[in-house]
């Protein structure tokens, strides 16, 4: 979510209301996503990706270390 908030700020969205207006996603949903109390649907992720021109994995993983750990874990568990 940090990547998304940074990109939103770069595009001039300074509030959740600005983000809601740009994306069509409700403010309450955006608040819950930011608070971590709601998991985004794939449709929501695509909408955010398109609106803010960020990579989908940047929306799913907060940092590159998380992404690397997940990738390594999958490699070790693959048959």
C-alpha positions as CSV (number, residue, x, y, z in Angstrom):
1,X,0.0,0.0,0.0
2,X,3.0,2.3,0.5
3,X,3.8,2.2,-3.2
4,X,0.3,3.0,-4.1
5,X,0.0,6.0,-1.7
6,X,3.3,7.4,-3.0
7,X,2.1,7.1,-6.6
8,X,-1.2,8.6,-5.7
9,X,0.6,11.6,-4.1
10,X,2.7,12.0,-7.3
11,X,-0.4,12.2,-9.3
12,X,-1.9,14.8,-7.0
13,X,-4.2,12.6,-5.0
14,X,-3.8,13.9,-1.4
15,X,-6.7,12.2,0.2
16,X,-8.8,9.1,0.1
17,X,-11.6,11.1,-1.4
18,X,-9.2,12.0,-4.3
19,X,-8.3,8.4,-4.7
20,X,-12.0,7.4,-4.7
21,X,-12.8,9.9,-7.3
22,X,-10.0,8.7,-9.6
23,X,-10.7,5.0,-9.2
24,X,-14.4,4.7,-8.5
25,X,-13.6,2.6,-5.4
26,X,-15.5,3.7,-2.4
27,X,-13.7,5.7,0.3
28,X,-14.7,3.1,2.9
29,X,-13.1,0.3,0.9
30,X,-10.0,2.4,0.4
31,X,-9.8,3.1,4.2
32,X,-10.2,-0.6,5.0
33,X,-7.5,-1.6,2.5
34,X,-5.1,1.0,3.9
35,X,-5.8,-0.2,7.5
36,X,-5.3,-3.8,6.5
37,X,-8.7,-4.9,7.6
38,X,-9.9,-5.8,4.0
39,X,-8.2,-7.8,1.3
40,X,-8.6,-6.4,-2.1
41,X,-10.3,-8.3,-4.8
42,X,-8.6,-8.9,-8.1
43,X,-10.9,-6.4,-9.7
44,X,-9.9,-3.8,-7.2
45,X,-6.2,-4.5,-7.7
46,X,-6.6,-4.1,-11.5
47,X,-8.5,-0.8,-11.0
48,X,-5.7,0.5,-8.8
49,X,-3.0,-0.7,-11.1
50,X,-4.6,1.0,-14.1
51,X,-5.4,4.3,-12.2
52,X,-2.0,4.7,-10.8
53,X,0.2,2.9,-13.4
54,X,1.9,0.7,-10.9
55,X,2.9,-3.0,-11.2
56,X,0.4,-5.4,-9.8
57,X,3.0,-7.1,-7.6
58,X,3.8,-3.7,-6.1
59,X,0.2,-3.6,-4.9
60,X,0.3,-7.1,-3.5
61,X,3.8,-6.9,-1.9
62,X,4.8,-3.9,0.2
63,X,8.5,-4.3,-0.5
64,X,10.9,-6.2,-2.6
65,X,12.1,-8.3,0.3
66,X,8.6,-9.7,0.8
67,X,8.5,-10.5,-2.9
68,X,11.8,-12.2,-2.8
69,X,11.0,-14.3,0.3
70,X,7.7,-15.4,-1.3
71,X,9.5,-16.4,-4.5
72,X,12.2,-18.3,-2.7
73,X,9.6,-20.1,-0.6
74,X,7.7,-21.2,-3.7
75,X,10.9,-22.5,-5.3
76,X,11.7,-24.6,-2.3
77,X,8.2,-26.1,-2.1
78,X,7.9,-26.8,-5.8
79,X,8.0,-30.6,-6.7
